[in-house]
Amino acid sequence: MNPGRAVAAAAIQLRGSGQTIELPRTGGPGSGVGGGWRVIVRNDNHNTFEHVASTLARVLPGLSLDRGYAFADQIHNEGLAIVWSGQREPAEHYWTELKDAGLTMAPLEQG
C-alpha cells in the first residue's frame, strides 16, 4: 500500500450473516474511474436481431450468442438494455466497438 495515498473502502454486509466486509475502491471518490460504468444499447429500426446478437457476442468477452439474442430481445421489447458494466476504460472500449459496428448506443453513463 502506498502510504502517501489514501485508500477508500466500501462496506458490504453479507445477507443473513451479520458480517460486514470492507472492499477497497479502485479509484478515489469522484475519480470516475471505478466500476459502475454502463454500456447501453438502444432499440432502432435498422439493425436486425442477428446483427445485434452476433455483434454483442463478438465484442463483449464471455458473452454467448444465445445471451446476445436475449439482449436483442430485451432491447426490442424494452427499448434498451445494459449489456455491460464495469470499469470506465473497458466500458469506453466496448461502447466504441459496438457503435462502430452500427448499434445505436445511449451515452456511456456511470451509476
Biopython code that builds the backbone (N, CA, C, O; Angstrom):
import numpy as np
from Bio.PDB.StructureBuilder import StructureBuilder

atoms = [
    (1, "MET", "N", (0.841, -1.177, 0.000)),
    (1, "MET", "CA", (0.000, 0.000, 0.000)),
    (1, "MET", "C", (0.882, 1.235, 0.000)),
    (1, "MET", "O", (1.895, 1.279, 0.699)),
    (2, "ASN", "N", (0.509, 2.222, -0.768)),
    (2, "ASN", "CA", (1.237, 3.476, -0.859)),
    (2, "ASN", "C", (0.842, 4.367, 0.312)),
    (2, "ASN", "O", (-0.305, 4.810, 0.368)),
    (3, "PRO", "N", (1.757, 4.651, 1.263)),
    (3, "PRO", "CA", (1.373, 5.435, 2.432)),
    (3, "PRO", "C", (1.019, 6.873, 2.096)),
    (3, "PRO", "O", (0.356, 7.533, 2.896)),
    (4, "GLY", "N", (1.434, 7.382, 0.948)),
    (4, "GLY", "CA", (1.128, 8.748, 0.558)),
    (4, "GLY", "C", (-0.237, 8.888, -0.085)),
    (4, "GLY", "O", (-0.637, 9.993, -0.450)),
    (5, "ARG", "N", (-0.954, 7.798, -0.230)),
    (5, "ARG", "CA", (-2.245, 7.821, -0.919)),
    (5, "ARG", "C", (-3.317, 7.233, -0.010)),
    (5, "ARG", "O", (-3.161, 6.128, 0.510)),
    (6, "ALA", "N", (-4.391, 7.965, 0.177)),
    (6, "ALA", "CA", (-5.498, 7.467, 0.995)),
    (6, "ALA", "C", (-6.256, 6.413, 0.208)),
    (6, "ALA", "O", (-6.460, 6.553, -0.997)),
    (7, "VAL", "N", (-6.668, 5.370, 0.885)),
    (7, "VAL", "CA", (-7.429, 4.311, 0.244)),
    (7, "VAL", "C", (-8.830, 4.315, 0.827)),
    (7, "VAL", "O", (-9.014, 4.147, 2.033)),
    (8, "ALA", "N", (-9.809, 4.508, -0.035)),
    (8, "ALA", "CA", (-11.203, 4.490, 0.407)),
    (8, "ALA", "C", (-11.714, 3.061, 0.360)),
    (8, "ALA", "O", (-11.196, 2.233, -0.388)),
    (9, "ALA", "N", (-12.725, 2.777, 1.157)),
    (9, "ALA", "CA", (-13.276, 1.425, 1.177)),
    (9, "ALA", "C", (-14.790, 1.482, 1.115)),
    (9, "ALA", "O", (-15.414, 2.456, 1.538)),
    (10, "ALA", "N", (-15.355, 0.435, 0.589)),
    (10, "ALA", "CA", (-16.806, 0.294, 0.553)),
    (10, "ALA", "C", (-17.163, -0.872, 1.457)),
    (10, "ALA", "O", (-16.498, -1.907, 1.429)),
    (11, "ALA", "N", (-18.207, -0.710, 2.259)),
    (11, "ALA", "CA", (-18.626, -1.777, 3.169)),
    (11, "ALA", "C", (-19.769, -2.547, 2.541)),
    (11, "ALA", "O", (-20.697, -1.967, 1.977)),
    (12, "ILE", "N", (-19.685, -3.862, 2.647)),
    (12, "ILE", "CA", (-20.733, -4.724, 2.130)),
    (12, "ILE", "C", (-21.168, -5.636, 3.273)),
    (12, "ILE", "O", (-20.339, -6.275, 3.920)),
    (13, "GLN", "N", (-22.453, -5.689, 3.508)),
    (13, "GLN", "CA", (-22.965, -6.593, 4.537)),
    (13, "GLN", "C", (-23.484, -7.845, 3.861)),
    (13, "GLN", "O", (-24.282, -7.766, 2.927)),
    (14, "LEU", "N", (-23.038, -8.998, 4.326)),
    (14, "LEU", "CA", (-23.479, -10.262, 3.768)),
    (14, "LEU", "C", (-24.844, -10.591, 4.336)),
    (14, "LEU", "O", (-25.049, -10.558, 5.550)),
    (15, "ARG", "N", (-25.780, -10.910, 3.448)),
    (15, "ARG", "CA", (-27.146, -11.213, 3.867)),
    (15, "ARG", "C", (-27.199, -12.322, 4.889)),
    (15, "ARG", "O", (-26.593, -13.381, 4.718)),
    (16, "GLY", "N", (-27.932, -12.064, 5.954)),
    (16, "GLY", "CA", (-28.207, -13.069, 6.952)),
    (16, "GLY", "C", (-27.009, -13.486, 7.793)),
    (16, "GLY", "O", (-27.163, -14.285, 8.716)),
    (17, "SER", "N", (-25.821, -12.967, 7.501)),
    (17, "SER", "CA", (-24.645, -13.417, 8.243)),
    (17, "SER", "C", (-24.269, -12.463, 9.363)),
    (17, "SER", "O", (-23.569, -12.851, 10.298)),
    (18, "GLY", "N", (-24.729, -11.210, 9.280)),
    (18, "GLY", "CA", (-24.346, -10.231, 10.280)),
    (18, "GLY", "C", (-22.916, -9.756, 10.121)),
    (18, "GLY", "O", (-22.425, -8.998, 10.957)),
    (19, "GLN", "N", (-22.229, -10.188, 9.055)),
    (19, "GLN", "CA", (-20.842, -9.799, 8.820)),
    (19, "GLN", "C", (-20.774, -8.645, 7.838)),
    (19, "GLN", "O", (-21.589, -8.549, 6.921)),
    (20, "THR", "N", (-19.815, -7.786, 8.031)),
    (20, "THR", "CA", (-19.548, -6.698, 7.094)),
    (20, "THR", "C", (-18.125, -6.854, 6.592)),
    (20, "THR", "O", (-17.196, -7.042, 7.377)),
    (21, "ILE", "N", (-17.962, -6.775, 5.280)),
    (21, "ILE", "CA", (-16.641, -6.898, 4.663)),
    (21, "ILE", "C", (-16.308, -5.562, 4.027)),
    (21, "ILE", "O", (-17.144, -4.971, 3.343)),
    (22, "GLU", "N", (-15.091, -5.081, 4.246)),
    (22, "GLU", "CA", (-14.646, -3.833, 3.637)),
    (22, "GLU", "C", (-13.846, -4.156, 2.385)),
    (22, "GLU", "O", (-12.879, -4.916, 2.430)),
    (23, "LEU", "N", (-14.266, -3.560, 1.253)),
    (23, "LEU", "CA", (-13.579, -3.759, -0.017)),
    (23, "LEU", "C", (-12.920, -2.463, -0.450)),
    (23, "LEU", "O", (-13.542, -1.405, -0.363)),
    (24, "PRO", "N", (-11.665, -2.515, -0.918)),
    (24, "PRO", "CA", (-11.024, -1.285, -1.382)),
    (24, "PRO", "C", (-11.658, -0.792, -2.675)),
    (24, "PRO", "O", (-12.087, -1.591, -3.507)),
    (25, "ARG", "N", (-11.718, 0.529, -2.842)),
    (25, "ARG", "CA", (-12.190, 1.117, -4.091)),
    (25, "ARG", "C", (-11.058, 1.125, -5.097)),
    (25, "ARG", "O", (-9.884, 1.192, -4.734)),
    (26, "THR", "N", (-11.428, 1.056, -6.368)),
    (26, "THR", "CA", (-10.398, 1.099, -7.406)),
    (26, "THR", "C", (-9.992, 2.528, -7.718)),
    (26, "THR", "O", (-8.939, 2.745, -8.318)),
    (27, "GLY", "N", (-10.779, 3.489, -7.338)),
    (27, "GLY", "CA", (-10.457, 4.897, -7.543)),
    (27, "GLY", "C", (-10.987, 5.694, -6.383)),
    (27, "GLY", "O", (-11.908, 5.254, -5.694)),
    (28, "GLY", "N", (-10.426, 6.849, -6.158)),
    (28, "GLY", "CA", (-10.882, 7.678, -5.059)),
    (28, "GLY", "C", (-12.245, 8.280, -5.344)),
    (28, "GLY", "O", (-12.723, 8.234, -6.478)),
    (29, "PRO", "N", (-12.878, 8.848, -4.316)),
    (29, "PRO", "CA", (-14.188, 9.466, -4.517)),
    (29, "PRO", "C", (-14.130, 10.531, -5.605)),
    (29, "PRO", "O", (-13.232, 11.374, -5.616)),
    (30, "GLY", "N", (-15.087, 10.486, -6.511)),
    (30, "GLY", "CA", (-15.163, 11.477, -7.578)),
    (30, "GLY", "C", (-14.197, 11.270, -8.720)),
    (30, "GLY", "O", (-14.146, 12.088, -9.639)),
    (31, "SER", "N", (-13.415, 10.176, -8.686)),
    (31, "SER", "CA", (-12.426, 9.973, -9.742)),
    (31, "SER", "C", (-13.079, 9.518, -11.043)),
    (31, "SER", "O", (-12.541, 9.759, -12.124)),
    (32, "GLY", "N", (-14.236, 8.861, -10.946)),
    (32, "GLY", "CA", (-14.952, 8.440, -12.143)),
    (32, "GLY", "C", (-14.324, 7.282, -12.881)),
    (32, "GLY", "O", (-14.737, 6.974, -13.998)),
    (33, "VAL", "N", (-13.334, 6.627, -12.288)),
    (33, "VAL", "CA", (-12.708, 5.515, -12.993)),
    (33, "VAL", "C", (-13.116, 4.162, -12.430)),
    (33, "VAL", "O", (-12.749, 3.126, -12.984)),
    (34, "GLY", "N", (-13.857, 4.156, -11.355)),
    (34, "GLY", "CA", (-14.263, 2.907, -10.721)),
    (34, "GLY", "C", (-15.329, 2.186, -11.521)),
    (34, "GLY", "O", (-15.678, 2.579, -12.634)),
    (35, "GLY", "N", (-15.836, 1.124, -10.923)),
    (35, "GLY", "CA", (-16.862, 0.323, -11.572)),
    (35, "GLY", "C", (-18.170, 1.070, -11.704)),
    (35, "GLY", "O", (-18.326, 2.189, -11.214)),
    (36, "GLY", "N", (-19.106, 0.427, -12.375)),
    (36, "GLY", "CA", (-20.422, 1.010, -12.498)),
    (36, "GLY", "C", (-20.663, 1.795, -13.772)),
    (36, "GLY", "O", (-21.735, 2.380, -13.926)),
    (37, "TRP", "N", (-19.715, 1.832, -14.687)),
    (37, "TRP", "CA", (-19.948, 2.473, -15.974)),
    (37, "TRP", "C", (-20.788, 1.526, -16.814)),
    (37, "TRP", "O", (-20.455, 0.350, -16.958)),
    (38, "ARG", "N", (-21.877, 2.044, -17.369)),
    (38, "ARG", "CA", (-22.844, 1.211, -18.083)),
    (38, "ARG", "C", (-22.775, 1.418, -19.587)),
    (38, "ARG", "O", (-22.770, 2.546, -20.079)),
    (39, "VAL", "N", (-22.722, 0.305, -20.303)),
    (39, "VAL", "CA", (-22.789, 0.309, -21.764)),
    (39, "VAL", "C", (-24.229, -0.081, -22.116)),
    (39, "VAL", "O", (-24.676, -1.189, -21.823)),
    (40, "ILE", "N", (-24.939, 0.850, -22.748)),
    (40, "ILE", "CA", (-26.366, 0.671, -23.018)),
    (40, "ILE", "C", (-26.622, 0.719, -24.517)),
    (40, "ILE", "O", (-26.233, 1.665, -25.202)),
    (41, "VAL", "N", (-27.290, -0.331, -25.013)),
    (41, "VAL", "CA", (-27.679, -0.388, -26.424)),
    (41, "VAL", "C", (-29.158, -0.059, -26.512)),
    (41, "VAL", "O", (-29.969, -0.579, -25.746)),
    (42, "ARG", "N", (-29.504, 0.818, -27.464)),
    (42, "ARG", "CA", (-30.888, 1.252, -27.663)),
    (42, "ARG", "C", (-31.509, 0.553, -28.863)),
    (42, "ARG", "O", (-30.810, 0.102, -29.771)),
    (43, "ASN", "N", (-32.828, 0.472, -28.848)),
    (43, "ASN", "CA", (-33.573, -0.089, -29.963)),
    (43, "ASN", "C", (-33.507, 0.864, -31.156)),
    (43, "ASN", "O", (-33.394, 2.077, -30.977)),
    (44, "ASP", "N", (-33.576, 0.331, -32.347)),
    (44, "ASP", "CA", (-33.642, 1.147, -33.563)),
    (44, "ASP", "C", (-34.416, 0.374, -34.625)),
    (44, "ASP", "O", (-34.838, -0.760, -34.401)),
    (45, "ASN", "N", (-34.592, 0.993, -35.761)),
    (45, "ASN", "CA", (-35.358, 0.358, -36.842)),
    (45, "ASN", "C", (-34.488, -0.189, -37.969)),
    (45, "ASN", "O", (-35.010, -0.598, -39.006)),
    (46, "HIS", "N", (-33.185, -0.202, -37.781)),
    (46, "HIS", "CA", (-32.338, -0.646, -38.888)),
    (46, "HIS", "C", (-31.446, -1.848, -38.579)),
    (46, "HIS", "O", (-30.956, -2.479, -39.516)),
    (47, "ASN", "N", (-31.213, -2.190, -37.322)),
    (47, "ASN", "CA", (-30.391, -3.362, -37.006)),
    (47, "ASN", "C", (-31.270, -4.596, -36.817)),
    (47, "ASN", "O", (-32.317, -4.532, -36.173)),
    (48, "THR", "N", (-30.833, -5.714, -37.381)),
    (48, "THR", "CA", (-31.564, -6.969, -37.228)),
    (48, "THR", "C", (-31.200, -7.621, -35.888)),
    (48, "THR", "O", (-30.171, -7.305, -35.291)),
    (49, "PHE", "N", (-32.053, -8.525, -35.431)),
    (49, "PHE", "CA", (-31.750, -9.289, -34.222)),
    (49, "PHE", "C", (-30.415, -10.011, -34.395)),
    (49, "PHE", "O", (-29.590, -10.039, -33.481)),
    (50, "GLU", "N", (-30.213, -10.596, -35.582)),
    (50, "GLU", "CA", (-28.993, -11.354, -35.844)),
    (50, "GLU", "C", (-27.751, -10.475, -35.711)),
    (50, "GLU", "O", (-26.753, -10.879, -35.114)),
    (51, "HIS", "N", (-27.824, -9.257, -36.281)),
    (51, "HIS", "CA", (-26.674, -8.359, -36.216)),
    (51, "HIS", "C", (-26.394, -7.931, -34.779)),
    (51, "HIS", "O", (-25.243, -7.935, -34.344)),
    (52, "VAL", "N", (-27.435, -7.562, -34.046)),
    (52, "VAL", "CA", (-27.250, -7.143, -32.653)),
    (52, "VAL", "C", (-26.660, -8.289, -31.834)),
    (52, "VAL", "O", (-25.671, -8.098, -31.127)),
    (53, "ALA", "N", (-27.258, -9.471, -31.923)),
    (53, "ALA", "CA", (-26.805, -10.623, -31.136)),
    (53, "ALA", "C", (-25.366, -11.000, -31.468)),
    (53, "ALA", "O", (-24.556, -11.206, -30.565)),
    (54, "SER", "N", (-25.045, -11.089, -32.742)),
    (54, "SER", "CA", (-23.693, -11.504, -33.131)),
    (54, "SER", "C", (-22.657, -10.437, -32.780)),
    (54, "SER", "O", (-21.532, -10.769, -32.409)),
    (55, "THR", "N", (-23.024, -9.168, -32.894)),
    (55, "THR", "CA", (-22.096, -8.094, -32.535)),
    (55, "THR", "C", (-21.816, -8.104, -31.039)),
    (55, "THR", "O", (-20.664, -7.982, -30.623)),
    (56, "LEU", "N", (-22.861, -8.250, -30.228)),
    (56, "LEU", "CA", (-22.658, -8.314, -28.779)),
    (56, "LEU", "C", (-21.768, -9.497, -28.415)),
    (56, "LEU", "O", (-20.868, -9.360, -27.586)),
    (57, "ALA", "N", (-22.009, -10.657, -29.026)),
    (57, "ALA", "CA", (-21.218, -11.850, -28.731)),
    (57, "ALA", "C", (-19.763, -11.689, -29.176)),
    (57, "ALA", "O", (-18.852, -12.205, -28.528)),
    (58, "ARG", "N", (-19.549, -10.982, -30.268)),
    (58, "ARG", "CA", (-18.193, -10.774, -30.780)),
    (58, "ARG", "C", (-17.416, -9.762, -29.941)),
    (58, "ARG", "O", (-16.220, -9.942, -29.710)),
    (59, "VAL", "N", (-18.083, -8.697, -29.483)),
    (59, "VAL", "CA", (-17.398, -7.592, -28.816)),
    (59, "VAL", "C", (-17.248, -7.807, -27.308)),
    (59, "VAL", "O", (-16.197, -7.498, -26.746)),
    (60, "LEU", "N", (-18.262, -8.322, -26.660)),
    (60, "LEU", "CA", (-18.245, -8.422, -25.196)),
    (60, "LEU", "C", (-17.666, -9.767, -24.759)),
    (60, "LEU", "O", (-18.184, -10.814, -25.147)),
    (61, "PRO", "N", (-16.606, -9.754, -23.962)),
    (61, "PRO", "CA", (-15.947, -11.003, -23.574)),
    (61, "PRO", "C", (-16.874, -11.896, -22.756)),
    (61, "PRO", "O", (-17.566, -11.438, -21.847)),
    (62, "GLY", "N", (-16.869, -13.182, -23.101)),
    (62, "GLY", "CA", (-17.645, -14.162, -22.358)),
    (62, "GLY", "C", (-19.125, -14.187, -22.667)),
    (62, "GLY", "O", (-19.870, -14.948, -22.049)),
    (63, "LEU", "N", (-19.571, -13.368, -23.613)),
    (63, "LEU", "CA", (-20.996, -13.309, -23.944)),
    (63, "LEU", "C", (-21.283, -14.281, -25.085)),
    (63, "LEU", "O", (-20.705, -14.171, -26.166)),
    (64, "SER", "N", (-22.172, -15.225, -24.838)),
    (64, "SER", "CA", (-22.523, -16.219, -25.859)),
    (64, "SER", "C", (-23.503, -15.630, -26.868)),
    (64, "SER", "O", (-24.127, -14.599, -26.618)),
    (65, "LEU", "N", (-23.625, -16.288, -27.990)),
    (65, "LEU", "CA", (-24.590, -15.859, -28.995)),
    (65, "LEU", "C", (-26.013, -15.951, -28.437)),
    (65, "LEU", "O", (-26.842, -15.086, -28.721)),
    (66, "ASP", "N", (-26.300, -16.979, -27.654)),
    (66, "ASP", "CA", (-27.626, -17.099, -27.029)),
    (66, "ASP", "C", (-27.915, -15.905, -26.125)),
    (66, "ASP", "O", (-29.021, -15.365, -26.140)),
    (67, "ARG", "N", (-26.923, -15.495, -25.338)),
    (67, "ARG", "CA", (-27.106, -14.325, -24.464)),
    (67, "ARG", "C", (-27.245, -13.068, -25.316)),
    (67, "ARG", "O", (-27.989, -12.157, -24.953)),
    (68, "GLY", "N", (-26.543, -13.008, -26.437)),
    (68, "GLY", "CA", (-26.687, -11.888, -27.365)),
    (68, "GLY", "C", (-28.113, -11.782, -27.873)),
    (68, "GLY", "O", (-28.662, -10.684, -27.968)),
    (69, "TYR", "N", (-28.719, -12.924, -28.200)),
    (69, "TYR", "CA", (-30.120, -12.923, -28.643)),
    (69, "TYR", "C", (-31.061, -12.504, -27.511)),
    (69, "TYR", "O", (-32.053, -11.815, -27.750)),
    (70, "ALA", "N", (-30.753, -12.915, -26.290)),
    (70, "ALA", "CA", (-31.587, -12.496, -25.146)),
    (70, "ALA", "C", (-31.511, -10.983, -24.973)),
    (70, "ALA", "O", (-32.524, -10.339, -24.701)),
    (71, "PHE", "N", (-30.314, -10.410, -25.129)),
    (71, "PHE", "CA", (-30.181, -8.951, -25.068)),
    (71, "PHE", "C", (-30.933, -8.291, -26.223)),
    (71, "PHE", "O", (-31.611, -7.283, -26.024)),
    (72, "ALA", "N", (-30.816, -8.853, -27.426)),
    (72, "ALA", "CA", (-31.523, -8.283, -28.586)),
    (72, "ALA", "C", (-33.026, -8.263, -28.335)),
    (72, "ALA", "O", (-33.703, -7.296, -28.687)),
    (73, "ASP", "N", (-33.544, -9.311, -27.738)),
    (73, "ASP", "CA", (-34.965, -9.379, -27.406)),
    (73, "ASP", "C", (-35.335, -8.310, -26.376)),
    (73, "ASP", "O", (-36.364, -7.647, -26.505)),
    (74, "GLN", "N", (-34.493, -8.146, -25.354)),
    (74, "GLN", "CA", (-34.741, -7.120, -24.338)),
    (74, "GLN", "C", (-34.694, -5.726, -24.959)),
    (74, "GLN", "O", (-35.538, -4.881, -24.659)),
    (75, "ILE", "N", (-33.722, -5.490, -25.814)),
    (75, "ILE", "CA", (-33.602, -4.184, -26.481)),
    (75, "ILE", "C", (-34.859, -3.904, -27.297)),
    (75, "ILE", "O", (-35.390, -2.793, -27.264)),
    (76, "HIS", "N", (-35.330, -4.899, -28.020)),
    (76, "HIS", "CA", (-36.523, -4.748, -28.853)),
    (76, "HIS", "C", (-37.769, -4.474, -27.999)),
    (76, "HIS", "O", (-38.564, -3.591, -28.323)),
    (77, "ASN", "N", (-37.932, -5.221, -26.926)),
    (77, "ASN", "CA", (-39.145, -5.124, -26.116)),
    (77, "ASN", "C", (-39.156, -3.966, -25.121)),
    (77, "ASN", "O", (-40.212, -3.396, -24.845)),
    (78, "GLU", "N", (-37.987, -3.614, -24.579)),
    (78, "GLU", "CA", (-37.917, -2.580, -23.546)),
    (78, "GLU", "C", (-37.330, -1.266, -24.043)),
    (78, "GLU", "O", (-37.367, -0.259, -23.337)),
    (79, "GLY", "N", (-36.789, -1.273, -25.254)),
    (79, "GLY", "CA", (-36.215, -0.049, -25.813)),
    (79, "GLY", "C", (-34.731, 0.112, -25.585)),
    (79, "GLY", "O", (-34.087, 0.917, -26.257)),
    (80, "LEU", "N", (-34.171, -0.642, -24.643)),
    (80, "LEU", "CA", (-32.731, -0.576, -24.366)),
    (80, "LEU", "C", (-32.347, -1.723, -23.450)),
    (80, "LEU", "O", (-33.203, -2.387, -22.865)),
    (81, "ALA", "N", (-31.051, -1.942, -23.338)),
    (81, "ALA", "CA", (-30.519, -2.927, -22.389)),
    (81, "ALA", "C", (-29.122, -2.498, -21.970)),
    (81, "ALA", "O", (-28.330, -2.018, -22.780)),
    (82, "ILE", "N", (-28.839, -2.682, -20.686)),
    (82, "ILE", "CA", (-27.472, -2.504, -20.191)),
    (82, "ILE", "C", (-26.761, -3.814, -20.507)),
    (82, "ILE", "O", (-27.046, -4.843, -19.894)),
    (83, "VAL", "N", (-25.843, -3.776, -21.456)),
    (83, "VAL", "CA", (-25.204, -5.005, -21.930)),
    (83, "VAL", "C", (-23.879, -5.296, -21.233)),
    (83, "VAL", "O", (-23.367, -6.414, -21.305)),
    (84, "TRP", "N", (-23.326, -4.288, -20.559)),
    (84, "TRP", "CA", (-22.064, -4.475, -19.831)),
    (84, "TRP", "C", (-21.937, -3.351, -18.824)),
    (84, "TRP", "O", (-22.387, -2.235, -19.084)),
    (85, "SER", "N", (-21.328, -3.627, -17.676)),
    (85, "SER", "CA", (-20.991, -2.563, -16.731)),
    (85, "SER", "C", (-19.698, -2.933, -16.026)),
    (85, "SER", "O", (-19.398, -4.105, -15.800)),
    (86, "GLY", "N", (-18.950, -1.907, -15.690)),
    (86, "GLY", "CA", (-17.672, -2.131, -15.028)),
    (86, "GLY", "C", (-16.805, -0.900, -15.100)),
    (86, "GLY", "O", (-17.305, 0.225, -15.114)),
    (87, "GLN", "N", (-15.504, -1.114, -15.146)),
    (87, "GLN", "CA", (-14.527, -0.026, -15.155)),
    (87, "GLN", "C", (-14.683, 0.861, -16.392)),
    (87, "GLN", "O", (-15.127, 0.410, -17.448)),
    (88, "ARG", "N", (-14.311, 2.122, -16.238)),
    (88, "ARG", "CA", (-14.519, 3.106, -17.302)),
    (88, "ARG", "C", (-13.770, 2.784, -18.596)),
    (88, "ARG", "O", (-14.348, 2.858, -19.680)),
    (89, "GLU", "N", (-12.507, 2.434, -18.491)),
    (89, "GLU", "CA", (-11.708, 2.220, -19.709)),
    (89, "GLU", "C", (-12.263, 1.095, -20.590)),
    (89, "GLU", "O", (-12.451, 1.311, -21.787)),
    (90, "PRO", "N", (-12.533, -0.102, -20.040)),
    (90, "PRO", "CA", (-13.123, -1.122, -20.909)),
    (90, "PRO", "C", (-14.531, -0.747, -21.375)),
    (90, "PRO", "O", (-14.927, -1.093, -22.488)),
    (91, "ALA", "N", (-15.291, -0.039, -20.528)),
    (91, "ALA", "CA", (-16.638, 0.394, -20.941)),
    (91, "ALA", "C", (-16.547, 1.295, -22.164)),
    (91, "ALA", "O", (-17.334, 1.147, -23.100)),
    (92, "GLU", "N", (-15.599, 2.226, -22.169)),
    (92, "GLU", "CA", (-15.407, 3.104, -23.328)),
    (92, "GLU", "C", (-15.022, 2.300, -24.564)),
    (92, "GLU", "O", (-15.494, 2.576, -25.667)),
    (93, "HIS", "N", (-14.167, 1.313, -24.373)),
    (93, "HIS", "CA", (-13.735, 0.471, -25.498)),
    (93, "HIS", "C", (-14.921, -0.295, -26.091)),
    (93, "HIS", "O", (-15.129, -0.276, -27.304)),
    (94, "TYR", "N", (-15.697, -0.969, -25.233)),
    (94, "TYR", "CA", (-16.843, -1.748, -25.720)),
    (94, "TYR", "C", (-17.877, -0.844, -26.369)),
    (94, "TYR", "O", (-18.445, -1.193, -27.404)),
    (95, "TRP", "N", (-18.128, 0.321, -25.765)),
    (95, "TRP", "CA", (-19.089, 1.277, -26.318)),
    (95, "TRP", "C", (-18.683, 1.671, -27.736)),
    (95, "TRP", "O", (-19.511, 1.688, -28.646)),
    (96, "THR", "N", (-17.407, 1.984, -27.914)),
    (96, "THR", "CA", (-16.898, 2.396, -29.228)),
    (96, "THR", "C", (-16.998, 1.253, -30.238)),
    (96, "THR", "O", (-17.418, 1.468, -31.375)),
    (97, "GLU", "N", (-16.618, 0.051, -29.836)),
    (97, "GLU", "CA", (-16.692, -1.104, -30.737)),
    (97, "GLU", "C", (-18.133, -1.364, -31.186)),
    (97, "GLU", "O", (-18.379, -1.628, -32.363)),
    (98, "LEU", "N", (-19.079, -1.289, -30.254)),
    (98, "LEU", "CA", (-20.487, -1.527, -30.592)),
    (98, "LEU", "C", (-21.023, -0.430, -31.500)),
    (98, "LEU", "O", (-21.748, -0.712, -32.455)),
    (99, "LYS", "N", (-20.671, 0.821, -31.209)),
    (99, "LYS", "CA", (-21.098, 1.946, -32.051)),
    (99, "LYS", "C", (-20.511, 1.816, -33.448)),
    (99, "LYS", "O", (-21.213, 2.021, -34.439)),
    (100, "ASP", "N", (-19.230, 1.478, -33.534)),
    (100, "ASP", "CA", (-18.573, 1.328, -34.836)),
    (100, "ASP", "C", (-19.185, 0.188, -35.650)),
    (100, "ASP", "O", (-19.109, 0.194, -36.879)),
    (101, "ALA", "N", (-19.790, -0.789, -34.972)),
    (101, "ALA", "CA", (-20.455, -1.898, -35.658)),
    (101, "ALA", "C", (-21.878, -1.534, -36.084)),
    (101, "ALA", "O", (-22.578, -2.350, -36.684)),
    (102, "GLY", "N", (-22.300, -0.304, -35.772)),
    (102, "GLY", "CA", (-23.598, 0.172, -36.227)),
    (102, "GLY", "C", (-24.725, 0.102, -35.217)),
    (102, "GLY", "O", (-25.860, 0.461, -35.532)),
    (103, "LEU", "N", (-24.429, -0.362, -33.988)),
    (103, "LEU", "CA", (-25.500, -0.400, -32.987)),
    (103, "LEU", "C", (-25.814, 1.009, -32.500)),
    (103, "LEU", "O", (-24.947, 1.883, -32.505)),
    (104, "THR", "N", (-27.051, 1.223, -32.081)),
    (104, "THR", "CA", (-27.481, 2.519, -31.574)),
    (104, "THR", "C", (-27.218, 2.547, -30.077)),
    (104, "THR", "O", (-27.800, 1.776, -29.314)),
    (105, "MET", "N", (-26.336, 3.444, -29.671)),
    (105, "MET", "CA", (-25.857, 3.466, -28.301)),
    (105, "MET", "C", (-26.407, 4.664, -27.532)),
    (105, "MET", "O", (-26.508, 5.766, -28.071)),
    (106, "ALA", "N", (-26.761, 4.436, -26.274)),
    (106, "ALA", "CA", (-27.040, 5.528, -25.346)),
    (106, "ALA", "C", (-25.689, 6.071, -24.889)),
    (106, "ALA", "O", (-24.688, 5.360, -24.972)),
    (107, "PRO", "N", (-25.639, 7.296, -24.414)),
    (107, "PRO", "CA", (-24.370, 7.804, -23.883)),
    (107, "PRO", "C", (-23.872, 6.920, -22.748)),
    (107, "PRO", "O", (-24.667, 6.398, -21.967)),
    (108, "LEU", "N", (-22.570, 6.753, -22.659)),
    (108, "LEU", "CA", (-21.971, 5.991, -21.579)),
    (108, "LEU", "C", (-22.318, 6.708, -20.275)),
    (108, "LEU", "O", (-22.195, 7.929, -20.183)),
    (109, "GLU", "N", (-22.752, 5.950, -19.270)),
    (109, "GLU", "CA", (-23.130, 6.591, -18.014)),
    (109, "GLU", "C", (-22.581, 5.831, -16.836)),
    (109, "GLU", "O", (-22.346, 4.624, -16.889)),
    (110, "GLN", "N", (-22.383, 6.588, -15.758)),
    (110, "GLN", "CA", (-21.931, 5.985, -14.517)),
    (110, "GLN", "C", (-23.099, 5.942, -13.552)),
    (110, "GLN", "O", (-23.847, 6.912, -13.427)),
    (111, "GLY", "N", (-23.253, 4.824, -12.874)),
    (111, "GLY", "CA", (-24.383, 4.770, -11.960)),
    (111, "GLY", "C", (-24.347, 3.648, -10.996)),
    (111, "GLY", "O", (-25.255, 3.508, -10.176)),
]
sb = StructureBuilder()
sb.init_structure("model")
sb.init_model(0)
sb.init_chain("A")
sb.init_seg("    ")
for serial, (resi, resn, name, xyz) in enumerate(atoms, 1):
    if name == "N":
        sb.init_residue(resn, " ", resi, " ")
    sb.init_atom(name, np.array(xyz, "f"), 0.0, 1.0, " ", f" {name:<3s}", serial, name[0])
structure = sb.get_structure()
